[in-house]
Amino acid sequence: MKFKYEMIPSMSENIPAYYFIFRKKELLVKVNGEKVFIPLMADPSEIKIQIARKQYFGSFFNHPCYYTTVSADIEPPVGIRFLGLRSLYEKIEEEILWIAGRALQLLIWDELSQYCGQCGTPTKINPKERAKYCPNCHLLTYPRISPAIIVGVLKENQILLANGARFPSNLYSVIAGFVEPGETLEECVKREIKEEIGINVKNIRYFGSQAWPFPDSLMIGFLADYSAGELRIDRTEIRDANWFTKNELPPIPSKISIARKIIDWFIKNN
Protein backbone atom coordinates (compact mmCIF):
# COMPACT_ATOMS: atom_id res chain seq x y z
CA MET A 1 0.00 0.00 0.00
CA LYS A 2 1.46 3.34 -1.04
CA PHE A 3 -0.65 5.44 1.37
CA LYS A 4 1.10 6.63 4.54
CA TYR A 5 -1.26 7.61 7.38
CA GLU A 6 0.26 10.40 9.50
CA MET A 7 -0.52 13.59 11.39
CA ILE A 8 2.20 15.94 10.13
CA PRO A 9 3.40 16.23 6.50
CA SER A 10 6.77 14.59 5.97
CA MET A 11 7.37 16.27 2.61
CA SER A 12 7.51 19.80 1.23
CA GLU A 13 4.21 21.68 1.22
CA ASN A 14 5.09 23.10 -2.20
CA ILE A 15 4.54 19.85 -4.13
CA PRO A 16 1.12 19.01 -5.63
CA ALA A 17 -1.33 17.39 -3.21
CA TYR A 18 -4.35 15.11 -3.50
CA TYR A 19 -7.49 16.97 -2.42
CA PHE A 20 -10.43 14.88 -1.23
CA ILE A 21 -13.13 17.54 -1.42
CA PHE A 22 -16.63 16.65 -0.25
CA ARG A 23 -19.96 18.31 -0.86
CA LYS A 24 -21.89 16.70 1.97
CA LYS A 25 -20.93 13.03 1.34
CA GLU A 26 -20.18 13.36 -2.37
CA LEU A 27 -16.57 13.43 -3.53
CA LEU A 28 -15.25 15.91 -6.08
CA VAL A 29 -13.59 14.15 -9.03
CA LYS A 30 -12.21 15.21 -12.39
CA VAL A 31 -13.86 13.44 -15.32
CA ASN A 32 -12.18 12.88 -18.68
CA GLY A 33 -14.33 10.65 -20.85
CA GLU A 34 -14.71 7.39 -18.90
CA LYS A 35 -11.69 8.16 -16.69
CA VAL A 36 -12.17 9.57 -13.19
CA PHE A 37 -9.41 11.20 -11.11
CA ILE A 38 -8.90 12.71 -7.68
CA PRO A 39 -7.55 16.27 -8.17
CA LEU A 40 -3.76 16.46 -7.78
CA MET A 41 -2.84 20.14 -7.57
CA ALA A 42 -0.75 22.72 -5.78
CA ASP A 43 -3.76 24.79 -4.76
CA PRO A 44 -7.57 24.27 -4.97
CA SER A 45 -7.86 27.66 -6.68
CA GLU A 46 -6.70 25.81 -9.81
CA ILE A 47 -10.22 24.42 -10.17
CA LYS A 48 -11.89 27.67 -9.06
CA ILE A 49 -13.55 26.22 -5.99
CA GLN A 50 -13.55 27.79 -2.52
CA ILE A 51 -12.85 25.14 0.13
CA ALA A 52 -13.23 25.18 3.90
CA ARG A 53 -10.31 24.48 6.26
CA LYS A 54 -8.23 21.64 4.84
CA GLN A 55 -6.92 18.86 7.08
CA TYR A 56 -3.84 16.77 6.34
CA PHE A 57 -4.20 13.02 6.95
CA GLY A 58 -1.38 11.29 5.08
CA SER A 59 0.45 10.92 1.79
CA PHE A 60 0.06 8.85 -1.37
CA PHE A 61 3.16 8.23 -3.50
CA ASN A 62 4.81 11.05 -1.50
CA HIS A 63 2.06 13.55 -2.37
CA PRO A 64 0.23 15.13 0.61
CA CYS A 65 -3.44 14.17 1.06
CA TYR A 66 -5.99 16.62 2.45
CA TYR A 67 -9.68 16.29 3.18
CA THR A 68 -11.97 19.30 3.16
CA THR A 69 -15.51 20.44 2.31
CA VAL A 70 -17.30 22.93 0.12
CA SER A 71 -20.67 24.60 0.42
CA ALA A 72 -23.68 22.33 -0.18
CA ASP A 73 -25.00 24.62 -2.93
CA ILE A 74 -21.78 24.92 -4.94
CA GLU A 75 -21.91 24.12 -8.64
CA PRO A 76 -18.71 22.52 -10.00
CA PRO A 77 -17.02 23.86 -13.15
CA VAL A 78 -16.91 21.93 -16.45
CA GLY A 79 -15.02 18.64 -16.23
CA ILE A 80 -15.62 18.25 -12.50
CA ARG A 81 -18.40 16.32 -10.75
CA PHE A 82 -19.49 15.40 -7.24
CA LEU A 83 -20.17 11.65 -6.94
CA GLY A 84 -20.98 9.27 -4.09
CA LEU A 85 -18.22 6.83 -3.19
CA ARG A 86 -20.33 3.79 -4.07
CA SER A 87 -20.75 5.07 -7.63
CA LEU A 88 -16.95 5.17 -8.00
CA TYR A 89 -16.50 1.41 -7.62
CA GLU A 90 -14.31 0.11 -10.44
CA LYS A 91 -14.03 3.64 -11.91
CA ILE A 92 -10.97 4.73 -9.95
CA GLU A 93 -8.00 2.84 -8.52
CA GLU A 94 -9.08 0.70 -5.55
CA GLU A 95 -6.47 2.08 -3.17
CA ILE A 96 -7.51 5.65 -4.00
CA LEU A 97 -11.13 4.70 -3.30
CA TRP A 98 -10.22 3.43 0.19
CA ILE A 99 -8.17 6.57 0.86
CA ALA A 100 -11.27 8.58 -0.08
CA GLY A 101 -13.27 6.43 2.32
CA ARG A 102 -10.80 7.16 5.10
CA ALA A 103 -11.04 10.87 4.29
CA LEU A 104 -14.84 10.76 4.52
CA GLN A 105 -14.73 8.94 7.87
CA LEU A 106 -12.32 11.53 9.28
CA LEU A 107 -14.39 14.38 7.87
CA ILE A 108 -17.59 13.10 9.49
CA TRP A 109 -15.77 12.59 12.81
CA ASP A 110 -14.29 16.08 12.54
CA GLU A 111 -17.72 17.62 12.01
CA LEU A 112 -19.37 15.65 14.84
CA SER A 113 -16.65 16.33 17.42
CA GLN A 114 -16.46 20.13 17.28
CA TYR A 115 -17.64 20.25 20.91
CA CYS A 116 -16.82 18.13 23.94
CA GLY A 117 -19.47 15.49 24.55
CA GLN A 118 -18.92 15.79 28.30
CA CYS A 119 -18.96 19.54 29.00
CA GLY A 120 -19.77 21.22 25.66
CA THR A 121 -16.52 23.16 25.34
CA PRO A 122 -15.14 23.60 21.78
CA THR A 123 -12.53 20.92 21.15
CA LYS A 124 -9.00 21.25 19.78
CA ILE A 125 -6.91 18.98 17.56
CA ASN A 126 -4.45 16.82 19.49
CA PRO A 127 -1.13 17.34 17.65
CA LYS A 128 0.31 14.01 18.89
CA GLU A 129 -2.37 11.59 17.69
CA ARG A 130 -5.56 11.39 15.63
CA ALA A 131 -7.81 12.71 18.38
CA LYS A 132 -9.39 15.86 19.77
CA TYR A 133 -9.11 17.09 23.32
CA CYS A 134 -11.21 19.31 25.51
CA PRO A 135 -9.21 22.21 26.99
CA ASN A 136 -11.70 22.39 29.88
CA CYS A 137 -12.27 18.81 31.12
CA HIS A 138 -9.43 17.15 29.13
CA LEU A 139 -11.67 14.50 27.55
CA LEU A 140 -10.06 12.84 24.51
CA THR A 141 -12.27 12.01 21.53
CA TYR A 142 -11.06 9.54 18.89
CA PRO A 143 -12.53 8.79 15.44
CA ARG A 144 -15.44 6.41 15.76
CA ILE A 145 -15.11 2.89 14.33
CA SER A 146 -18.16 0.60 14.37
CA PRO A 147 -17.21 -3.11 14.23
CA ALA A 148 -19.47 -5.40 12.23
CA ILE A 149 -19.19 -9.09 11.38
CA ILE A 150 -19.78 -10.55 7.93
CA VAL A 151 -19.88 -14.30 7.53
CA GLY A 152 -20.07 -16.94 4.84
CA VAL A 153 -22.05 -19.90 6.20
CA LEU A 154 -21.15 -23.19 4.49
CA LYS A 155 -23.13 -26.42 4.25
CA GLU A 156 -21.41 -29.19 2.31
CA ASN A 157 -20.91 -27.66 -1.18
CA GLN A 158 -23.34 -24.77 -0.62
CA ILE A 159 -23.15 -21.24 0.76
CA LEU A 160 -25.94 -19.33 2.50
CA LEU A 161 -26.90 -16.11 0.70
CA ALA A 162 -29.62 -13.64 1.56
CA ASN A 163 -31.45 -10.77 -0.10
CA GLY A 164 -31.47 -8.04 2.55
CA ALA A 165 -34.40 -5.68 2.97
CA ARG A 166 -32.22 -2.73 1.89
CA PHE A 167 -30.63 -4.52 -1.09
CA PRO A 168 -31.82 -4.28 -4.70
CA SER A 169 -34.52 -6.92 -5.14
CA ASN A 170 -32.29 -9.38 -7.02
CA LEU A 171 -28.99 -8.95 -5.12
CA TYR A 172 -27.84 -11.63 -2.66
CA SER A 173 -24.95 -11.54 -0.21
CA VAL A 174 -23.60 -13.16 2.95
CA ILE A 175 -24.91 -12.37 6.44
CA ALA A 176 -23.66 -9.27 8.28
CA GLY A 177 -24.47 -7.33 11.44
CA PHE A 178 -23.08 -4.92 14.02
CA VAL A 179 -21.36 -6.05 17.20
CA GLU A 180 -23.26 -5.27 20.42
CA PRO A 181 -21.55 -3.78 23.53
CA GLY A 182 -19.89 -6.50 25.61
CA GLU A 183 -20.17 -9.07 22.81
CA THR A 184 -17.30 -11.05 21.30
CA LEU A 185 -17.02 -11.33 17.53
CA GLU A 186 -17.84 -15.05 17.68
CA GLU A 187 -20.92 -14.39 19.81
CA CYS A 188 -22.02 -11.76 17.30
CA VAL A 189 -21.65 -14.24 14.41
CA LYS A 190 -23.85 -16.80 16.18
CA ARG A 191 -26.44 -14.23 17.27
CA GLU A 192 -26.83 -12.50 13.91
CA ILE A 193 -27.26 -15.77 12.04
CA LYS A 194 -29.72 -17.10 14.61
CA GLU A 195 -31.75 -13.87 14.66
CA GLU A 196 -31.89 -13.32 10.91
CA ILE A 197 -31.90 -16.86 9.52
CA GLY A 198 -32.82 -19.13 12.45
CA ILE A 199 -29.96 -21.64 12.23
CA ASN A 200 -26.96 -22.51 14.40
CA VAL A 201 -23.34 -22.53 13.22
CA LYS A 202 -20.04 -24.02 14.41
CA ASN A 203 -16.34 -23.93 13.53
CA ILE A 204 -16.20 -20.13 13.22
CA ARG A 205 -12.87 -18.97 11.75
CA TYR A 206 -11.42 -15.64 10.72
CA PHE A 207 -11.39 -14.74 7.01
CA GLY A 208 -10.22 -11.12 6.76
CA SER A 209 -11.30 -7.52 7.33
CA GLN A 210 -12.16 -4.40 5.39
CA ALA A 211 -12.79 -0.77 6.29
CA TRP A 212 -16.27 0.21 5.12
CA PRO A 213 -16.79 4.00 5.28
CA PHE A 214 -20.62 4.06 5.23
CA PRO A 215 -20.16 5.85 7.49
CA ASP A 216 -17.59 4.27 9.87
CA SER A 217 -17.71 0.47 9.85
CA LEU A 218 -14.94 -2.08 10.11
CA MET A 219 -16.17 -5.29 8.48
CA ILE A 220 -14.62 -8.37 10.13
CA GLY A 221 -15.08 -11.41 7.93
CA PHE A 222 -15.59 -15.02 9.02
CA LEU A 223 -16.42 -18.44 7.65
CA ALA A 224 -18.66 -20.78 9.64
CA ASP A 225 -20.17 -24.24 9.14
CA TYR A 226 -23.86 -25.03 9.39
CA SER A 227 -24.65 -26.92 12.61
CA ALA A 228 -28.41 -27.31 13.03
CA GLY A 229 -31.85 -25.84 12.37
CA GLU A 230 -34.14 -24.87 9.51
CA LEU A 231 -34.12 -21.53 7.70
CA ARG A 232 -36.53 -19.15 9.46
CA ILE A 233 -36.14 -15.66 7.99
CA ASP A 234 -36.56 -12.43 9.95
CA ARG A 235 -38.67 -10.57 7.37
CA THR A 236 -37.84 -7.17 8.85
CA GLU A 237 -34.18 -7.68 7.88
CA ILE A 238 -34.22 -10.27 5.10
CA ARG A 239 -36.52 -10.72 2.08
CA ASP A 240 -35.22 -14.14 1.12
CA ALA A 241 -32.39 -16.55 1.97
CA ASN A 242 -31.32 -19.91 0.62
CA TRP A 243 -28.43 -22.30 0.05
CA PHE A 244 -26.61 -22.01 -3.29
CA THR A 245 -23.94 -24.04 -5.06
CA LYS A 246 -21.23 -22.24 -7.03
CA ASN A 247 -22.98 -23.09 -10.31
CA GLU A 248 -26.33 -21.54 -9.37
CA LEU A 249 -25.39 -18.26 -7.73
CA PRO A 250 -27.79 -15.29 -7.93
CA PRO A 251 -26.49 -11.73 -8.58
CA ILE A 252 -23.83 -10.99 -5.94
CA PRO A 253 -21.91 -7.88 -4.71
CA SER A 254 -19.10 -6.20 -6.64
CA LYS A 255 -15.52 -7.44 -6.39
CA ILE A 256 -14.41 -4.54 -4.22
CA SER A 257 -16.37 -5.74 -1.17
CA ILE A 258 -15.29 -8.31 1.40
CA ALA A 259 -18.66 -9.98 0.88
CA ARG A 260 -17.61 -10.76 -2.69
CA LYS A 261 -14.18 -11.91 -1.53
CA ILE A 262 -15.86 -14.46 0.76
CA ILE A 263 -18.10 -15.66 -2.06
CA ASP A 264 -15.16 -15.86 -4.48
CA TRP A 265 -13.26 -17.95 -1.91
CA PHE A 266 -16.24 -20.31 -1.77
CA ILE A 267 -16.32 -20.60 -5.57
CA LYS A 268 -12.59 -21.33 -5.75
CA ASN A 269 -12.68 -23.98 -3.02
CA ASN A 270 -15.78 -25.92 -4.09
ChimeraX attribute file (.defattr): number of C-alpha atoms within 10 A of each C-alpha:
attribute: neighborCount
match mode: 1-to-1
recipient: residues
	/A:1	6
	/A:2	10
	/A:3	17
	/A:4	17
	/A:5	15
	/A:6	14
	/A:7	15
	/A:8	14
	/A:9	16
	/A:10	13
	/A:11	11
	/A:12	10
	/A:13	11
	/A:14	9
	/A:15	13
	/A:16	16
	/A:17	22
	/A:18	23
	/A:19	27
	/A:20	26
	/A:21	28
	/A:22	24
	/A:23	19
	/A:24	16
	/A:25	19
	/A:26	19
	/A:27	22
	/A:28	23
	/A:29	23
	/A:30	18
	/A:31	15
	/A:32	10
	/A:33	7
	/A:34	6
	/A:35	10
	/A:36	17
	/A:37	16
	/A:38	21
	/A:39	21
	/A:40	17
	/A:41	15
	/A:42	15
	/A:43	16
	/A:44	16
	/A:45	10
	/A:46	9
	/A:47	15
	/A:48	10
	/A:49	16
	/A:50	12
	/A:51	16
	/A:52	12
	/A:53	10
	/A:54	15
	/A:55	18
	/A:56	19
	/A:57	20
	/A:58	22
	/A:59	22
	/A:60	17
	/A:61	10
	/A:62	17
	/A:63	21
	/A:64	26
	/A:65	27
	/A:66	19
	/A:67	23
	/A:68	19
	/A:69	23
	/A:70	17
	/A:71	13
	/A:72	11
	/A:73	8
	/A:74	10
	/A:75	13
	/A:76	14
	/A:77	11
	/A:78	9
	/A:79	12
	/A:80	18
	/A:81	15
	/A:82	17
	/A:83	15
	/A:84	14
	/A:85	18
	/A:86	11
	/A:87	9
	/A:88	15
	/A:89	15
	/A:90	12
	/A:91	12
	/A:92	14
	/A:93	13
	/A:94	13
	/A:95	13
	/A:96	16
	/A:97	19
	/A:98	17
	/A:99	20
	/A:100	23
	/A:101	22
	/A:102	20
	/A:103	26
	/A:104	27
	/A:105	21
	/A:106	23
	/A:107	23
	/A:108	16
	/A:109	20
	/A:110	17
	/A:111	9
	/A:112	12
	/A:113	19
	/A:114	17
	/A:115	18
	/A:116	22
	/A:117	15
	/A:118	11
	/A:119	12
	/A:120	12
	/A:121	15
	/A:122	15
	/A:123	21
	/A:124	17
	/A:125	15
	/A:126	15
	/A:127	11
	/A:128	9
	/A:129	11
	/A:130	14
	/A:131	17
	/A:132	25
	/A:133	22
	/A:134	22
	/A:135	13
	/A:136	13
	/A:137	12
	/A:138	13
	/A:139	14
	/A:140	16
	/A:141	20
	/A:142	15
	/A:143	16
	/A:144	13
	/A:145	15
	/A:146	15
	/A:147	17
	/A:148	20
	/A:149	21
	/A:150	26
	/A:151	30
	/A:152	24
	/A:153	26
	/A:154	20
	/A:155	16
	/A:156	9
	/A:157	13
	/A:158	19
	/A:159	25
	/A:160	22
	/A:161	24
	/A:162	25
	/A:163	23
	/A:164	23
	/A:165	14
	/A:166	11
	/A:167	13
	/A:168	10
	/A:169	12
	/A:170	12
	/A:171	15
	/A:172	23
	/A:173	24
	/A:174	22
	/A:175	24
	/A:176	23
	/A:177	18
	/A:178	18
	/A:179	19
	/A:180	13
	/A:181	6
	/A:182	7
	/A:183	11
	/A:184	10
	/A:185	20
	/A:186	17
	/A:187	13
	/A:188	19
	/A:189	29
	/A:190	18
	/A:191	19
	/A:192	20
	/A:193	20
	/A:194	18
	/A:195	14
	/A:196	22
	/A:197	24
	/A:198	17
	/A:199	19
	/A:200	20
	/A:201	20
	/A:202	15
	/A:203	10
	/A:204	19
	/A:205	13
	/A:206	13
	/A:207	17
	/A:208	14
	/A:209	15
	/A:210	15
	/A:211	19
	/A:212	20
	/A:213	20
	/A:214	13
	/A:215	18
	/A:216	20
	/A:217	18
	/A:218	19
	/A:219	24
	/A:220	21
	/A:221	24
	/A:222	21
	/A:223	20
	/A:224	22
	/A:225	17
	/A:226	17
	/A:227	13
	/A:228	11
	/A:229	12
	/A:230	9
	/A:231	18
	/A:232	14
	/A:233	20
	/A:234	16
	/A:235	12
	/A:236	10
	/A:237	15
	/A:238	17
	/A:239	16
	/A:240	19
	/A:241	21
	/A:242	14
	/A:243	16
	/A:244	16
	/A:245	17
	/A:246	16
	/A:247	9
	/A:248	9
	/A:249	15
	/A:250	16
	/A:251	13
	/A:252	17
	/A:253	16
	/A:254	12
	/A:255	13
	/A:256	13
	/A:257	14
	/A:258	23
	/A:259	23
	/A:260	16
	/A:261	17
	/A:262	22
	/A:263	23
	/A:264	13
	/A:265	12
	/A:266	19
	/A:267	16
	/A:268	8
	/A:269	9
	/A:270	12
